[in-house]
Amino acid sequence: SSGINAEWPLRPGETFESGMNAFPGETSLIVGCARVFEGIGDQPKSIQAYRQSLVYDASCVEAIACIGTQHFYSDMPEIALRSFRRLLQMGVVNTEVYNNIGLCCYHAQQFDMAITCFERALEFSDKTNCADVWYNIGTVAVSTGDLTLAEHAFQLALIMDNNHAEAYNNLAVLMIRQDKAERARAYYLSAIATNPDLYEAHYNMSILSQQLGDLNTAFKEIRKALEIFPDHVDSKNIYDNLKQYFTML
């Protein structure tokens, strides 16, 4: 048998740093070092390295994209938007860039612009990424109250990828709004079967099971949700209530 030393990413990191000292300004070495820091979860150092690479090569696509992504996941969509728009200006035109711009617009509450960007993303999409774009369109439609478009978009996402667990989950939520509990249950089961680690599906299935009077399933699903996401407050509350109920029997 063989094992992986937890310290091994530090060695290539040291090698890259030695190379950077020997060849200052070599972008490929700086980007390589940034990748190592990203791989070991040191995001601040990774972003610092990507920024340093842009000093020597302002057109480094990987650096611009990674900095934009970091801003997006740091709840700064407006700043992330600058990075992805810069990629467009550089001629990097593909589904991923338009999809990321659409997501930034969505989280910045620019819903009309988000839909426009997702439509452009669809123009460049293929079977590997089309489902995610339709899913994002559905998410925006839910936020704007266009539930007909949302349902249509999630269904198209599943046509493109019948293993899209999030689309199953969101379709189930829409079915609940239409008082179609059995269809919702079927969609939740599909979401769980497709991705057992999607805690939202377990949580939602627990709520629906309570409404249908199936408390055993409700308890089982909320326990699973907490196994995946132990800090989810609403799941904790449901678990405590159900546990108290079964204790009193």
N, C-alpha and C positions, 0 to 999 in steps of 0.2 A: 504494500500500500504506500501511498505517497500523500503528502500534505502540502499546503501552501502557507508559506511564512507570511504572517500579517504585515511584516516590515518590508516585503519585497517592493511595493510601489515607491518607497523612499529611495531605492537604489537608482532606478532610471531618473528620478527627480534630481538626484545629486549629479548624475551624468549630464543631464541637460544643463544644469546650472554651471558645471565645469565647462561645457561647450560654449555657453553664453559668455563666460569670462574670457575664453580664448577667441571667440568670434562675436564680439559685441555687435548687436544690431541684426543678427541673423534671425529672420522672422520664423523660419521653420523650427529652430531650436526653442524660441520663446513660446510658440504655439504648442510644441511638444510638451514643454514644461507645464503649460496651462492645462493640457489634457490630463497630465499625471495628477495635478492638484485636484482637478474635477473628479478624477477617478477615486481618489481617497476621501472625497467629501469636503475638501477645504475650499469652499466656494470663494471666500474673500481673496485668497492667494491666486486662485484660478482667474478671477476677473481682473485682478491686478496685472497678471501676466498677459491676458488678452489685450488689456488697455496698452500695455507696454509694446505689444506687437504692432498696434495701430500707429504708434509714434514713428515706426520705421516703414510701415506699409499700410497706408490709410485705406487700402482697398482689400484688406484681408477679410474675405467673406465669412470664414468660420468665426473670427473674433467678433465681428459686428453682430452675427446671428446669436452667438452665445451671450454677449452682453445684453442684447435685446431680450433674450429669454430670461436671463437673470432678473432684469428689471420687471418683466411681466410677473414672474413668480414672487417678486417682492412687493406686489400690489402697487406697481407704478406703471399702469398700462400706457399712459400718455407718453412717458419717457421711452418705454419699449417701442412705441409706435415710430419714434424717430429713427431707431436702428433699422426696422424692417422697411420703412419708406426709403431709407438710404440704399438698401439693397436693390429696391426697384429702380432707383435712379442710376445705379451701377449696371443695370441690365440683367439682374438676377430675377427672372420672371418665371415663376413656377407655382404649383399648387400650394406648397408649404409656405411660401412668402405671403401670398394673398390670404391664406388661411390664418396665418399669425396676425396679419394686419386686421383681419375681420374680428379675431378674438380680442385684440386690443381695443378696437372700436366698441365692441359689445360691452366689455368691462368698463369702458369710459362712458357708457350710456349713449353712444352714438349708433343707435340701432339701424337707421336707414343706411348709413355708410357701411355698417357691418354686413348687411344683406348684400349690398353691391359688391363688396370684396369677396364674399363667399360665392357669389355668382361667377365672378372672375376666376376664382379658384376651381370651380367646376369645369370651366373651359379648358383648363390645363390638366385636369385630373385623369386618372386611370383607375383600374379596378383595385389597385393597392391602397388608394387614399380617398376614393370618391365617397365611401360610406361615412368617413369622419366629417367631410364637408357637409353632407346632408344632415348629419346629426347636429352639427353646429347651427345650421339654418333652423332646424327644429327648436333648438334651445332659444334662439333669438325670437322665434315666433311665439313661444310660450311667454316670454317676457313682455312682448307687445300685445298679448291677448288674442293673437290669431291662432286659435287652437286647431282650426281646420288645416291650415298650412303646416302647423306643427305635427299633426298626426300624419299628414301626407309625407313630410320630410323624414320622420322616423321610420315610416314604412319603406321608403326608398332606401334609407340607410341599411335596412335589413335585407332588401333585395340585393344590394351590392355586397353585403357581408352578413350572412345569417348567423354569425357568431358575435354580433355587436351587442354585448350585454347591456350597455348603457341605453341603447335604443329600446330594447325590450322593457327595461325598467321605466323609462319615460313614457312609453306607450301605455304601460299599465296604469301609471298615474293619470293619464288622460282618460282611460277607460273608467277609472273611479269617478271622475268628474261627470261622466255620462251615465253613472249608475249601472255599469256593466261589470259587476263584481267578479263573475266567473271568468270573463275574458281577461280581466286584470290579473286574477290569480294565475291564469295560464301564462301570461306574459312574465309575471314575477318568477314563476317556476323555470321558464326558459332562461331568464337572466341569471338565475342562480346556477342552473345546469351549465350555462356557457362560461360563467366566471364566478366560481364559488367564493372568491375573495371580494366581491362587490358588496360592501357592507350595506349600502343603501337598499339593495334588493331584499336583503334579510330583514332590515328594519321595516321597510314598507310592507313586506309579507306578514310580519308580526302584527302590524296595525290592522291590516285587512283581515287576518285570521281572528283577531279579537272582535271585529265588527261582525264576522260570520259566526261567532260563538265557538270557534275552535281554539280554545285556550292552550291546549297542549302544544299545538303547532306554533301558536304565538310565542309561548315560552321558549320552545326550541330555537326558533328563528332569532329571537332577541338575544339569546345566549350566544348564538353564532355571530351576530352583529358585533357584540361586545368583544368577542375573541379577536375579531379583525380590527376593531377600533375601540379600544378600552376606554377612551376619554370622551366618547360621545355622550353628552349629558342627557339627551332625550331617551336614548336607549337605556341608560342607567335608571331613569325614572320608571320606564315601562317594566324593566326587569324587577325593580324593587316592588312595584305594585303587584305584579304577577306572582312573585315569590311569596309576598304576604298573603295573597289569595289562596295559594296552594297550601301554605302552612296552616291556614285556618280550617282547612277541610278535615 
